[in-house]
Amino acid sequence: MNMSAVLVTIMIVVAVVAIVYYLVKKLSVLLINAVLGLILLFILNFFHMMNWIGKPDLGYSLATILICGVGGLPGVVILVLLSILGINI
C-alpha cells in the first residue's frame, strides 16, 4: 500500500467515528427526553393531577404513549393543553 491509500483510509475511519459519535449523542438526548415524557405521563395519571383542574386523566392509549414517547416532555405538555381545551386523544 502506498502512503495516500493509508491516509485516505485513516480519514474515512475518522469520519465514520465522528458520525457515529454525533448520532449516539443525539440519540441519547432523544431517548432521555422520551423516557422523561413517559415518566411524566405516568406521574400525571398516578396522582390524578388532571382531576385537580376538573379534567379526566390522560389515560394510556396507543396515541398518548406514542406522542409522549416521540415528543417527550413537550408531547406531554401538548396532551395536557389539548385535554384542558376539551380535545381528548
Secondary structure as a PSIPRED ss2 file (coil, helix, strand):
# PSIPRED VFORMAT (PSIPRED V4.0)

   1 M C   1.000  0.000  0.000
   2 N C   1.000  0.000  0.000
   3 M H   0.000  1.000  0.000
   4 S H   0.000  1.000  0.000
   5 A H   0.000  1.000  0.000
   6 V H   0.000  1.000  0.000
   7 L H   0.000  1.000  0.000
   8 V H   0.000  1.000  0.000
   9 T H   0.000  1.000  0.000
  10 I H   0.000  1.000  0.000
  11 M H   0.000  1.000  0.000
  12 I H   0.000  1.000  0.000
  13 V H   0.000  1.000  0.000
  14 V H   0.000  1.000  0.000
  15 A H   0.000  1.000  0.000
  16 V H   0.000  1.000  0.000
  17 V H   0.000  1.000  0.000
  18 A H   0.000  1.000  0.000
  19 I H   0.000  1.000  0.000
  20 V H   0.000  1.000  0.000
  21 Y H   0.000  1.000  0.000
  22 Y H   0.000  1.000  0.000
  23 L H   0.000  1.000  0.000
  24 V H   0.000  1.000  0.000
  25 K H   0.000  1.000  0.000
  26 K H   0.000  1.000  0.000
  27 L H   0.000  1.000  0.000
  28 S H   0.000  1.000  0.000
  29 V H   0.000  1.000  0.000
  30 L H   0.000  1.000  0.000
  31 L H   0.000  1.000  0.000
  32 I H   0.000  1.000  0.000
  33 N H   0.000  1.000  0.000
  34 A H   0.000  1.000  0.000
  35 V H   0.000  1.000  0.000
  36 L H   0.000  1.000  0.000
  37 G H   0.000  1.000  0.000
  38 L H   0.000  1.000  0.000
  39 I H   0.000  1.000  0.000
  40 L H   0.000  1.000  0.000
  41 L H   0.000  1.000  0.000
  42 F H   0.000  1.000  0.000
  43 I H   0.000  1.000  0.000
  44 L H   0.000  1.000  0.000
  45 N H   0.000  1.000  0.000
  46 F H   0.000  1.000  0.000
  47 F C   1.000  0.000  0.000
  48 H C   1.000  0.000  0.000
  49 M H   0.000  1.000  0.000
  50 M H   0.000  1.000  0.000
  51 N H   0.000  1.000  0.000
  52 W H   0.000  1.000  0.000
  53 I H   0.000  1.000  0.000
  54 G C   1.000  0.000  0.000
  55 K C   1.000  0.000  0.000
  56 P C   1.000  0.000  0.000
  57 D C   1.000  0.000  0.000
  58 L C   1.000  0.000  0.000
  59 G C   1.000  0.000  0.000
  60 Y C   1.000  0.000  0.000
  61 S C   1.000  0.000  0.000
  62 L H   0.000  1.000  0.000
  63 A H   0.000  1.000  0.000
  64 T H   0.000  1.000  0.000
  65 I H   0.000  1.000  0.000
  66 L H   0.000  1.000  0.000
  67 I H   0.000  1.000  0.000
  68 C H   0.000  1.000  0.000
  69 G H   0.000  1.000  0.000
  70 V H   0.000  1.000  0.000
  71 G H   0.000  1.000  0.000
  72 G C   1.000  0.000  0.000
  73 L H   0.000  1.000  0.000
  74 P H   0.000  1.000  0.000
  75 G H   0.000  1.000  0.000
  76 V H   0.000  1.000  0.000
  77 V H   0.000  1.000  0.000
  78 I H   0.000  1.000  0.000
  79 L H   0.000  1.000  0.000
  80 V H   0.000  1.000  0.000
  81 L H   0.000  1.000  0.000
  82 L H   0.000  1.000  0.000
  83 S H   0.000  1.000  0.000
  84 I H   0.000  1.000  0.000
  85 L C   1.000  0.000  0.000
  86 G C   1.000  0.000  0.000
  87 I C   1.000  0.000  0.000
  88 N C   1.000  0.000  0.000
  89 I C   1.000  0.000  0.000
